[in-house]
Amino acid sequence: MPRATLIKDNDNERDYQIPSGRIITLVYDDMDYSISFKENDQPIGDEFRFIDESIDEDGCGDGERYLLARMFSPVPASGLGRAALEFFIDMTGATIYARSHDGIVRDDGSNLTGDAPIFVGKMQDEGLIEEYNI
C-alpha cells in the first residue's frame, strides 16, 4: 500500500508528499473532528470526519473513541487515508473504529461503500482502526 511522506508539521496542518510527487496539506479541525485536504492552499476533495458517539445530554463526550463517519481521500491509493487516520490519532490521542460492512445506509455517513471495506480492513490489520464491537 502506498505511503504519503510527512514533510512538514505545523500543529493542526501537515504537509505530505504522495508517491506522484504532489504535496498535499492535511488540516485538522478540532471543532468538527475532521481532516480536510488542500493543495497549493486550495481545498481539494472531501474529508475524513469522526464522531464521538459518547456525547451526553449536555453535549460532552469522553473523546476517547471516535467513529469514522466519512472517509474521502482526494487522491485514492496515495497513502493520504492512512496519513489522515494517523494525524487524527496524534491530535486527539483517541482510538478510531468503523462500522461493519452491513449494507445499511446511515444518515451520519458511516456506512462503508466503494473501496471503503478494503481500506478499513487494511487499517484494522495495521492497528489504526479498531473492530466495531459496540
PyMOL commands that set and color helices and strands:
alter all, ss='L'
color gray80, all
select helices_A, chain A and resi 80-92+116-125
alter helices_A, ss='H'
color red, helices_A
select strands_A, chain A and resi 5-10+13-17+23-29+34-39+42-51+65-71+95-97
alter strands_A, ss='S'
color yellow, strands_A
deselect
rebuild
show_as cartoon
